[in-house]
Amino acid sequence: MVESAPKLLTVDEFITGYGDRDQYELIDGELIKMETTGPHEQVSALIGRKLNVEIDR
């Protein structure tokens, strides 16, 4: 059995199809479904805190 390569997306295709869904990311043209717990959640919380500090400053 021959396995075909997944279709790679362009940035424009990604934004059009998935731009309003924050559970997906585009890495090297490949659509990746992100888990919203664990490391992703910790990183997004840290970034949010840092942005809020800068906004308040």
mmCIF file as Biopython writes it, N, C-alpha, C and O atoms, coordinates in Angstrom:
data_model
#
loop_
_atom_site.group_PDB
_atom_site.id
_atom_site.type_symbol
_atom_site.label_atom_id
_atom_site.label_alt_id
_atom_site.label_comp_id
_atom_site.label_asym_id
_atom_site.label_entity_id
_atom_site.label_seq_id
_atom_site.pdbx_PDB_ins_code
_atom_site.Cartn_x
_atom_site.Cartn_y
_atom_site.Cartn_z
_atom_site.occupancy
_atom_site.B_iso_or_equiv
_atom_site.auth_seq_id
_atom_site.auth_asym_id
_atom_site.pdbx_PDB_model_num
ATOM 1   N N  . MET A ? 1  ? 0.843   -1.191 0.000  1.0 0.0 1  A 1 
ATOM 2   C CA . MET A ? 1  ? 0.000   0.000  0.000  1.0 0.0 1  A 1 
ATOM 3   C C  . MET A ? 1  ? 0.886   1.252  0.000  1.0 0.0 1  A 1 
ATOM 4   O O  . MET A ? 1  ? 1.820   1.368  0.794  1.0 0.0 1  A 1 
ATOM 5   N N  . VAL A ? 2  ? 0.580   2.162  -0.885 1.0 0.0 2  A 1 
ATOM 6   C CA . VAL A ? 2  ? 1.333   3.402  -1.000 1.0 0.0 2  A 1 
ATOM 7   C C  . VAL A ? 2  ? 0.582   4.496  -0.250 1.0 0.0 2  A 1 
ATOM 8   O O  . VAL A ? 2  ? -0.613  4.704  -0.459 1.0 0.0 2  A 1 
ATOM 9   N N  . GLU A ? 3  ? 1.293   5.181  0.614  1.0 0.0 3  A 1 
ATOM 10  C CA . GLU A ? 3  ? 0.687   6.260  1.387  1.0 0.0 3  A 1 
ATOM 11  C C  . GLU A ? 3  ? 1.005   7.584  0.718  1.0 0.0 3  A 1 
ATOM 12  O O  . GLU A ? 3  ? 2.171   7.891  0.472  1.0 0.0 3  A 1 
ATOM 13  N N  . SER A ? 4  ? -0.017  8.368  0.423  1.0 0.0 4  A 1 
ATOM 14  C CA . SER A ? 4  ? 0.213   9.651  -0.227 1.0 0.0 4  A 1 
ATOM 15  C C  . SER A ? 4  ? 0.533   10.717 0.821  1.0 0.0 4  A 1 
ATOM 16  O O  . SER A ? 4  ? 0.095   10.637 1.969  1.0 0.0 4  A 1 
ATOM 17  N N  . ALA A ? 5  ? 1.298   11.706 0.399  1.0 0.0 5  A 1 
ATOM 18  C CA . ALA A ? 5  ? 1.668   12.801 1.292  1.0 0.0 5  A 1 
ATOM 19  C C  . ALA A ? 5  ? 0.448   13.673 1.557  1.0 0.0 5  A 1 
ATOM 20  O O  . ALA A ? 5  ? -0.386  13.851 0.669  1.0 0.0 5  A 1 
ATOM 21  N N  . PRO A ? 6  ? 0.331   14.220 2.771  1.0 0.0 6  A 1 
ATOM 22  C CA . PRO A ? 6  ? -0.802  15.098 3.061  1.0 0.0 6  A 1 
ATOM 23  C C  . PRO A ? 6  ? -0.723  16.374 2.234  1.0 0.0 6  A 1 
ATOM 24  O O  . PRO A ? 6  ? 0.367   16.834 1.893  1.0 0.0 6  A 1 
ATOM 25  N N  . LYS A ? 7  ? -1.877  16.940 1.914  1.0 0.0 7  A 1 
ATOM 26  C CA . LYS A ? 7  ? -1.910  18.192 1.159  1.0 0.0 7  A 1 
ATOM 27  C C  . LYS A ? 7  ? -1.421  19.316 2.062  1.0 0.0 7  A 1 
ATOM 28  O O  . LYS A ? 7  ? -1.919  19.499 3.173  1.0 0.0 7  A 1 
ATOM 29  N N  . LEU A ? 8  ? -0.450  20.057 1.575  1.0 0.0 8  A 1 
ATOM 30  C CA . LEU A ? 8  ? 0.069   21.179 2.339  1.0 0.0 8  A 1 
ATOM 31  C C  . LEU A ? 8  ? -0.774  22.414 2.054  1.0 0.0 8  A 1 
ATOM 32  O O  . LEU A ? 8  ? -1.217  22.633 0.927  1.0 0.0 8  A 1 
ATOM 33  N N  . LEU A ? 9  ? -0.987  23.209 3.083  1.0 0.0 9  A 1 
ATOM 34  C CA . LEU A ? 9  ? -1.790  24.423 2.962  1.0 0.0 9  A 1 
ATOM 35  C C  . LEU A ? 9  ? -0.895  25.646 2.845  1.0 0.0 9  A 1 
ATOM 36  O O  . LEU A ? 9  ? 0.205   25.683 3.396  1.0 0.0 9  A 1 
ATOM 37  N N  . THR A ? 10 ? -1.376  26.634 2.129  1.0 0.0 10 A 1 
ATOM 38  C CA . THR A ? 10 ? -0.703  27.933 2.120  1.0 0.0 10 A 1 
ATOM 39  C C  . THR A ? 10 ? -1.239  28.735 3.304  1.0 0.0 10 A 1 
ATOM 40  O O  . THR A ? 10 ? -2.243  28.361 3.910  1.0 0.0 10 A 1 
ATOM 41  N N  . VAL A ? 11 ? -0.576  29.822 3.625  1.0 0.0 11 A 1 
ATOM 42  C CA . VAL A ? 11 ? -1.027  30.682 4.711  1.0 0.0 11 A 1 
ATOM 43  C C  . VAL A ? 11 ? -2.421  31.222 4.400  1.0 0.0 11 A 1 
ATOM 44  O O  . VAL A ? 11 ? -3.278  31.266 5.282  1.0 0.0 11 A 1 
ATOM 45  N N  . ASP A ? 12 ? -2.651  31.632 3.155  1.0 0.0 12 A 1 
ATOM 46  C CA . ASP A ? 12 ? -3.967  32.163 2.784  1.0 0.0 12 A 1 
ATOM 47  C C  . ASP A ? 12 ? -5.060  31.114 2.936  1.0 0.0 12 A 1 
ATOM 48  O O  . ASP A ? 12 ? -6.146  31.429 3.420  1.0 0.0 12 A 1 
ATOM 49  N N  . GLU A ? 13 ? -4.794  29.869 2.530  1.0 0.0 13 A 1 
ATOM 50  C CA . GLU A ? 13 ? -5.781  28.798 2.690  1.0 0.0 13 A 1 
ATOM 51  C C  . GLU A ? 13 ? -6.065  28.532 4.169  1.0 0.0 13 A 1 
ATOM 52  O O  . GLU A ? 13 ? -7.208  28.299 4.561  1.0 0.0 13 A 1 
ATOM 53  N N  . PHE A ? 14 ? -5.008  28.571 4.979  1.0 0.0 14 A 1 
ATOM 54  C CA . PHE A ? 14 ? -5.167  28.349 6.415  1.0 0.0 14 A 1 
ATOM 55  C C  . PHE A ? 14 ? -6.027  29.443 7.044  1.0 0.0 14 A 1 
ATOM 56  O O  . PHE A ? 14 ? -6.947  29.151 7.809  1.0 0.0 14 A 1 
ATOM 57  N N  . ILE A ? 15 ? -5.729  30.692 6.725  1.0 0.0 15 A 1 
ATOM 58  C CA . ILE A ? 15 ? -6.487  31.811 7.302  1.0 0.0 15 A 1 
ATOM 59  C C  . ILE A ? 15 ? -7.939  31.753 6.855  1.0 0.0 15 A 1 
ATOM 60  O O  . ILE A ? 15 ? -8.843  31.987 7.657  1.0 0.0 15 A 1 
ATOM 61  N N  . THR A ? 16 ? -8.172  31.443 5.586  1.0 0.0 16 A 1 
ATOM 62  C CA . THR A ? 16 ? -9.535  31.353 5.073  1.0 0.0 16 A 1 
ATOM 63  C C  . THR A ? 16 ? -10.314 30.223 5.733  1.0 0.0 16 A 1 
ATOM 64  O O  . THR A ? 16 ? -11.472 30.415 6.106  1.0 0.0 16 A 1 
ATOM 65  N N  . GLY A ? 17 ? -9.715  29.070 5.883  1.0 0.0 17 A 1 
ATOM 66  C CA . GLY A ? 17 ? -10.423 27.913 6.401  1.0 0.0 17 A 1 
ATOM 67  C C  . GLY A ? 17 ? -10.400 27.754 7.906  1.0 0.0 17 A 1 
ATOM 68  O O  . GLY A ? 17 ? -11.327 27.189 8.486  1.0 0.0 17 A 1 
ATOM 69  N N  . TYR A ? 18 ? -9.341  28.250 8.552  1.0 0.0 18 A 1 
ATOM 70  C CA . TYR A ? 18 ? -9.168  27.983 9.982  1.0 0.0 18 A 1 
ATOM 71  C C  . TYR A ? 18 ? -8.811  29.222 10.792 1.0 0.0 18 A 1 
ATOM 72  O O  . TYR A ? 18 ? -8.504  29.105 11.978 1.0 0.0 18 A 1 
ATOM 73  N N  . GLY A ? 19 ? -8.841  30.387 10.193 1.0 0.0 19 A 1 
ATOM 74  C CA . GLY A ? 19 ? -8.404  31.609 10.867 1.0 0.0 19 A 1 
ATOM 75  C C  . GLY A ? 19 ? -9.180  31.965 12.114 1.0 0.0 19 A 1 
ATOM 76  O O  . GLY A ? 19 ? -8.648  32.621 13.009 1.0 0.0 19 A 1 
ATOM 77  N N  . ASP A ? 20 ? -10.440 31.540 12.187 1.0 0.0 20 A 1 
ATOM 78  C CA . ASP A ? 20 ? -11.249 31.871 13.364 1.0 0.0 20 A 1 
ATOM 79  C C  . ASP A ? 20 ? -11.269 30.746 14.399 1.0 0.0 20 A 1 
ATOM 80  O O  . ASP A ? 20 ? -11.986 30.839 15.396 1.0 0.0 20 A 1 
ATOM 81  N N  . ARG A ? 21 ? -10.502 29.703 14.178 1.0 0.0 21 A 1 
ATOM 82  C CA . ARG A ? 21 ? -10.447 28.564 15.117 1.0 0.0 21 A 1 
ATOM 83  C C  . ARG A ? 21 ? -9.069  28.532 15.762 1.0 0.0 21 A 1 
ATOM 84  O O  . ARG A ? 21 ? -8.067  28.293 15.086 1.0 0.0 21 A 1 
ATOM 85  N N  . ASP A ? 22 ? -9.018  28.773 17.061 1.0 0.0 22 A 1 
ATOM 86  C CA . ASP A ? 22 ? -7.719  28.849 17.726 1.0 0.0 22 A 1 
ATOM 87  C C  . ASP A ? 22 ? -7.152  27.496 18.137 1.0 0.0 22 A 1 
ATOM 88  O O  . ASP A ? 22 ? -6.104  27.446 18.781 1.0 0.0 22 A 1 
ATOM 89  N N  . GLN A ? 23 ? -7.816  26.398 17.781 1.0 0.0 23 A 1 
ATOM 90  C CA . GLN A ? 23 ? -7.290  25.083 18.142 1.0 0.0 23 A 1 
ATOM 91  C C  . GLN A ? 23 ? -6.431  24.481 17.029 1.0 0.0 23 A 1 
ATOM 92  O O  . GLN A ? 23 ? -5.999  23.333 17.144 1.0 0.0 23 A 1 
ATOM 93  N N  . TYR A ? 24 ? -6.176  25.232 15.958 1.0 0.0 24 A 1 
ATOM 94  C CA . TYR A ? 24 ? -5.341  24.736 14.865 1.0 0.0 24 A 1 
ATOM 95  C C  . TYR A ? 24 ? -4.160  25.667 14.645 1.0 0.0 24 A 1 
ATOM 96  O O  . TYR A ? 24 ? -4.254  26.876 14.858 1.0 0.0 24 A 1 
ATOM 97  N N  . GLU A ? 25 ? -3.048  25.084 14.217 1.0 0.0 25 A 1 
ATOM 98  C CA . GLU A ? 25 ? -1.908  25.906 13.810 1.0 0.0 25 A 1 
ATOM 99  C C  . GLU A ? 25 ? -1.334  25.317 12.525 1.0 0.0 25 A 1 
ATOM 100 O O  . GLU A ? 25 ? -1.554  24.149 12.201 1.0 0.0 25 A 1 
ATOM 101 N N  . LEU A ? 26 ? -0.603  26.141 11.812 1.0 0.0 26 A 1 
ATOM 102 C CA . LEU A ? 26 ? -0.003  25.741 10.541 1.0 0.0 26 A 1 
ATOM 103 C C  . LEU A ? 26 ? 1.505   25.666 10.737 1.0 0.0 26 A 1 
ATOM 104 O O  . LEU A ? 26 ? 2.150   26.665 11.056 1.0 0.0 26 A 1 
ATOM 105 N N  . ILE A ? 27 ? 2.060   24.469 10.542 1.0 0.0 27 A 1 
ATOM 106 C CA . ILE A ? 27 ? 3.504   24.276 10.690 1.0 0.0 27 A 1 
ATOM 107 C C  . ILE A ? 27 ? 4.036   23.665 9.402  1.0 0.0 27 A 1 
ATOM 108 O O  . ILE A ? 27 ? 3.672   22.547 9.036  1.0 0.0 27 A 1 
ATOM 109 N N  . ASP A ? 28 ? 4.900   24.407 8.721  1.0 0.0 28 A 1 
ATOM 110 C CA . ASP A ? 28 ? 5.482   23.956 7.455  1.0 0.0 28 A 1 
ATOM 111 C C  . ASP A ? 28 ? 4.416   23.481 6.469  1.0 0.0 28 A 1 
ATOM 112 O O  . ASP A ? 28 ? 4.611   22.494 5.761  1.0 0.0 28 A 1 
ATOM 113 N N  . GLY A ? 29 ? 3.292   24.188 6.431  1.0 0.0 29 A 1 
ATOM 114 C CA . GLY A ? 29 ? 2.231   23.867 5.493  1.0 0.0 29 A 1 
ATOM 115 C C  . GLY A ? 29 ? 1.278   22.782 5.959  1.0 0.0 29 A 1 
ATOM 116 O O  . GLY A ? 29 ? 0.287   22.500 5.286  1.0 0.0 29 A 1 
ATOM 117 N N  . GLU A ? 30 ? 1.559   22.174 7.092  1.0 0.0 30 A 1 
ATOM 118 C CA . GLU A ? 30 ? 0.727   21.075 7.592  1.0 0.0 30 A 1 
ATOM 119 C C  . GLU A ? 30 ? -0.194  21.574 8.704  1.0 0.0 30 A 1 
ATOM 120 O O  . GLU A ? 30 ? 0.239   22.268 9.623  1.0 0.0 30 A 1 
ATOM 121 N N  . LEU A ? 31 ? -1.458  21.211 8.603  1.0 0.0 31 A 1 
ATOM 122 C CA . LEU A ? 31 ? -2.454  21.598 9.595  1.0 0.0 31 A 1 
ATOM 123 C C  . LEU A ? 31 ? -2.291  20.719 10.827 1.0 0.0 31 A 1 
ATOM 124 O O  . LEU A ? 31 ? -2.333  19.492 10.727 1.0 0.0 31 A 1 
ATOM 125 N N  . ILE A ? 32 ? -2.104  21.342 11.991 1.0 0.0 32 A 1 
ATOM 126 C CA . ILE A ? 32 ? -1.906  20.621 13.245 1.0 0.0 32 A 1 
ATOM 127 C C  . ILE A ? 32 ? -3.002  21.032 14.221 1.0 0.0 32 A 1 
ATOM 128 O O  . ILE A ? 32 ? -3.213  22.221 14.463 1.0 0.0 32 A 1 
ATOM 129 N N  . LYS A ? 33 ? -3.701  20.040 14.780 1.0 0.0 33 A 1 
ATOM 130 C CA . LYS A ? 33 ? -4.704  20.321 15.812 1.0 0.0 33 A 1 
ATOM 131 C C  . LYS A ? 33 ? -3.980  20.374 17.152 1.0 0.0 33 A 1 
ATOM 132 O O  . LYS A ? 33 ? -3.311  19.419 17.546 1.0 0.0 33 A 1 
ATOM 133 N N  . MET A ? 34 ? -4.119  21.493 17.842 1.0 0.0 34 A 1 
ATOM 134 C CA . MET A ? 34 ? -3.437  21.687 19.113 1.0 0.0 34 A 1 
ATOM 135 C C  . MET A ? 34 ? -4.302  21.204 20.266 1.0 0.0 34 A 1 
ATOM 136 O O  . MET A ? 34 ? -5.529  21.295 20.224 1.0 0.0 34 A 1 
ATOM 137 N N  . GLU A ? 35 ? -3.651  20.699 21.278 1.0 0.0 35 A 1 
ATOM 138 C CA . GLU A ? 35 ? -4.334  20.400 22.531 1.0 0.0 35 A 1 
ATOM 139 C C  . GLU A ? 35 ? -4.355  21.694 23.339 1.0 0.0 35 A 1 
ATOM 140 O O  . GLU A ? 35 ? -3.357  22.414 23.375 1.0 0.0 35 A 1 
ATOM 141 N N  . THR A ? 36 ? -5.456  21.992 23.975 1.0 0.0 36 A 1 
ATOM 142 C CA . THR A ? 36 ? -5.582  23.257 24.709 1.0 0.0 36 A 1 
ATOM 143 C C  . THR A ? 36 ? -5.190  23.131 26.167 1.0 0.0 36 A 1 
ATOM 144 O O  . THR A ? 36 ? -5.402  24.063 26.943 1.0 0.0 36 A 1 
ATOM 145 N N  . THR A ? 37 ? -4.623  22.001 26.555 1.0 0.0 37 A 1 
ATOM 146 C CA . THR A ? 37 ? -4.199  21.828 27.933 1.0 0.0 37 A 1 
ATOM 147 C C  . THR A ? 37 ? -2.699  21.616 27.988 1.0 0.0 37 A 1 
ATOM 148 O O  . THR A ? 37 ? -2.044  21.453 26.959 1.0 0.0 37 A 1 
ATOM 149 N N  . GLY A ? 38 ? -2.174  21.620 29.175 1.0 0.0 38 A 1 
ATOM 150 C CA . GLY A ? 38 ? -0.756  21.350 29.361 1.0 0.0 38 A 1 
ATOM 151 C C  . GLY A ? 38 ? 0.134   22.477 28.897 1.0 0.0 38 A 1 
ATOM 152 O O  . GLY A ? 38 ? -0.150  23.642 29.174 1.0 0.0 38 A 1 
ATOM 153 N N  . PRO A ? 39 ? 1.214   22.152 28.190 1.0 0.0 39 A 1 
ATOM 154 C CA . PRO A ? 39 ? 2.198   23.162 27.812 1.0 0.0 39 A 1 
ATOM 155 C C  . PRO A ? 39 ? 1.626   24.326 26.999 1.0 0.0 39 A 1 
ATOM 156 O O  . PRO A ? 39 ? 2.021   25.471 27.219 1.0 0.0 39 A 1 
ATOM 157 N N  . HIS A ? 40 ? 0.715   24.065 26.074 1.0 0.0 40 A 1 
ATOM 158 C CA . HIS A ? 40 ? 0.143   25.166 25.284 1.0 0.0 40 A 1 
ATOM 159 C C  . HIS A ? 40 ? -0.580  26.149 26.195 1.0 0.0 40 A 1 
ATOM 160 O O  . HIS A ? 40 ? -0.460  27.363 26.028 1.0 0.0 40 A 1 
ATOM 161 N N  . GLU A ? 41 ? -1.320  25.630 27.145 1.0 0.0 41 A 1 
ATOM 162 C CA . GLU A ? 41 ? -2.068  26.483 28.064 1.0 0.0 41 A 1 
ATOM 163 C C  . GLU A ? 41 ? -1.122  27.304 28.934 1.0 0.0 41 A 1 
ATOM 164 O O  . GLU A ? 41 ? -1.374  28.483 29.183 1.0 0.0 41 A 1 
ATOM 165 N N  . GLN A ? 42 ? -0.047  26.695 29.393 1.0 0.0 42 A 1 
ATOM 166 C CA . GLN A ? 42 ? 0.925   27.402 30.228 1.0 0.0 42 A 1 
ATOM 167 C C  . GLN A ? 42 ? 1.629   28.506 29.447 1.0 0.0 42 A 1 
ATOM 168 O O  . GLN A ? 42 ? 1.820   29.610 29.957 1.0 0.0 42 A 1 
ATOM 169 N N  . VAL A ? 43 ? 2.007   28.210 28.229 1.0 0.0 43 A 1 
ATOM 170 C CA . VAL A ? 43 ? 2.691   29.211 27.400 1.0 0.0 43 A 1 
ATOM 171 C C  . VAL A ? 43 ? 1.752   30.371 27.079 1.0 0.0 43 A 1 
ATOM 172 O O  . VAL A ? 43 ? 2.151   31.532 27.168 1.0 0.0 43 A 1 
ATOM 173 N N  . SER A ? 44 ? 0.505   30.065 26.706 1.0 0.0 44 A 1 
ATOM 174 C CA . SER A ? 44 ? -0.426  31.150 26.381 1.0 0.0 44 A 1 
ATOM 175 C C  . SER A ? 44 ? -0.730  32.002 27.608 1.0 0.0 44 A 1 
ATOM 176 O O  . SER A ? 44 ? -0.895  33.216 27.485 1.0 0.0 44 A 1 
ATOM 177 N N  . ALA A ? 45 ? -0.806  31.393 28.783 1.0 0.0 45 A 1 
ATOM 178 C CA . ALA A ? 45 ? -1.034  32.165 30.004 1.0 0.0 45 A 1 
ATOM 179 C C  . ALA A ? 45 ? 0.153   33.079 30.296 1.0 0.0 45 A 1 
ATOM 180 O O  . ALA A ? 45 ? -0.040  34.236 30.668 1.0 0.0 45 A 1 
ATOM 181 N N  . LEU A ? 46 ? 1.373   32.578 30.132 1.0 0.0 46 A 1 
ATOM 182 C CA . LEU A ? 46 ? 2.560   33.391 30.351 1.0 0.0 46 A 1 
ATOM 183 C C  . LEU A ? 46 ? 2.605   34.567 29.385 1.0 0.0 46 A 1 
ATOM 184 O O  . LEU A ? 46 ? 2.873   35.697 29.793 1.0 0.0 46 A 1 
ATOM 185 N N  . ILE A ? 47 ? 2.346   34.310 28.117 1.0 0.0 47 A 1 
ATOM 186 C CA . ILE A ? 47 ? 2.346   35.387 27.123 1.0 0.0 47 A 1 
ATOM 187 C C  . ILE A ? 47 ? 1.275   36.416 27.464 1.0 0.0 47 A 1 
ATOM 188 O O  . ILE A ? 47 ? 1.518   37.620 27.374 1.0 0.0 47 A 1 
ATOM 189 N N  . GLY A ? 48 ? 0.100   35.952 27.852 1.0 0.0 48 A 1 
ATOM 190 C CA . GLY A ? 48 ? -0.976  36.867 28.235 1.0 0.0 48 A 1 
ATOM 191 C C  . GLY A ? 48 ? -0.586  37.751 29.405 1.0 0.0 48 A 1 
ATOM 192 O O  . GLY A ? 48 ? -0.863  38.951 29.396 1.0 0.0 48 A 1 
ATOM 193 N N  . ARG A ? 49 ? 0.055   37.169 30.415 1.0 0.0 49 A 1 
ATOM 194 C CA . ARG A ? 49 ? 0.491   37.954 31.584 1.0 0.0 49 A 1 
ATOM 195 C C  . ARG A ? 49 ? 1.528   38.997 31.181 1.0 0.0 49 A 1 
ATOM 196 O O  . ARG A ? 49 ? 1.463   40.149 31.610 1.0 0.0 49 A 1 
ATOM 197 N N  . LYS A ? 50 ? 2.486   38.581 30.350 1.0 0.0 50 A 1 
ATOM 198 C CA . LYS A ? 50 ? 3.535   39.518 29.914 1.0 0.0 50 A 1 
ATOM 199 C C  . LYS A ? 50 ? 2.943   40.670 29.097 1.0 0.0 50 A 1 
ATOM 200 O O  . LYS A ? 50 ? 3.345   41.823 29.253 1.0 0.0 50 A 1 
ATOM 201 N N  . LEU A ? 51 ? 1.991   40.348 28.232 1.0 0.0 51 A 1 
ATOM 202 C CA . LEU A ? 51 ? 1.334   41.409 27.442 1.0 0.0 51 A 1 
ATOM 203 C C  . LEU A ? 51 ? 0.573   42.373 28.343 1.0 0.0 51 A 1 
ATOM 204 O O  . LEU A ? 51 ? 0.621   43.586 28.137 1.0 0.0 51 A 1 
ATOM 205 N N  . ASN A ? 52 ? -0.126  41.843 29.333 1.0 0.0 52 A 1 
ATOM 206 C CA . ASN A ? 52 ? -0.879  42.710 30.249 1.0 0.0 52 A 1 
ATOM 207 C C  . ASN A ? 52 ? 0.048   43.630 31.035 1.0 0.0 52 A 1 
ATOM 208 O O  . ASN A ? 52 ? -0.289  44.793 31.259 1.0 0.0 52 A 1 
ATOM 209 N N  . VAL A ? 53 ? 1.202   43.134 31.454 1.0 0.0 53 A 1 
ATOM 210 C CA . VAL A ? 53 ? 2.170   43.967 32.168 1.0 0.0 53 A 1 
ATOM 211 C C  . VAL A ? 53 ? 2.626   45.111 31.270 1.0 0.0 53 A 1 
ATOM 212 O O  . VAL A ? 53 ? 2.692   46.259 31.712 1.0 0.0 53 A 1 
ATOM 213 N N  . GLU A ? 54 ? 2.942   44.805 30.011 1.0 0.0 54 A 1 
ATOM 214 C CA . GLU A ? 54 ? 3.403   45.843 29.091 1.0 0.0 54 A 1 
ATOM 215 C C  . GLU A ? 54 ? 2.297   46.840 28.773 1.0 0.0 54 A 1 
ATOM 216 O O  . GLU A ? 54 ? 2.555   48.039 28.660 1.0 0.0 54 A 1 
ATOM 217 N N  . ILE A ? 55 ? 1.072   46.357 28.627 1.0 0.0 55 A 1 
ATOM 218 C CA . ILE A ? 55 ? -0.050  47.257 28.352 1.0 0.0 55 A 1 
ATOM 219 C C  . ILE A ? 55 ? -0.254  48.215 29.524 1.0 0.0 55 A 1 
ATOM 220 O O  . ILE A ? 55 ? -0.468  49.411 29.325 1.0 0.0 55 A 1 
ATOM 221 N N  . ASP A ? 56 ? -0.186  47.683 30.750 1.0 0.0 56 A 1 
ATOM 222 C CA . ASP A ? 56 ? -0.364  48.522 31.944 1.0 0.0 56 A 1 
ATOM 223 C C  . ASP A ? 56 ? 0.769   49.522 32.097 1.0 0.0 56 A 1 
ATOM 224 O O  . ASP A ? 56 ? 0.562   50.634 32.583 1.0 0.0 56 A 1 
ATOM 225 N N  . ARG A ? 57 ? 1.961   49.129 31.686 1.0 0.0 57 A 1 
ATOM 226 C CA . ARG A ? 57 ? 3.118   50.021 31.826 1.0 0.0 57 A 1 
ATOM 227 C C  . ARG A ? 57 ? 2.965   51.166 30.853 1.0 0.0 57 A 1 
ATOM 228 O O  . ARG A ? 57 ? 3.825   52.045 30.794 1.0 0.0 57 A 1 
#
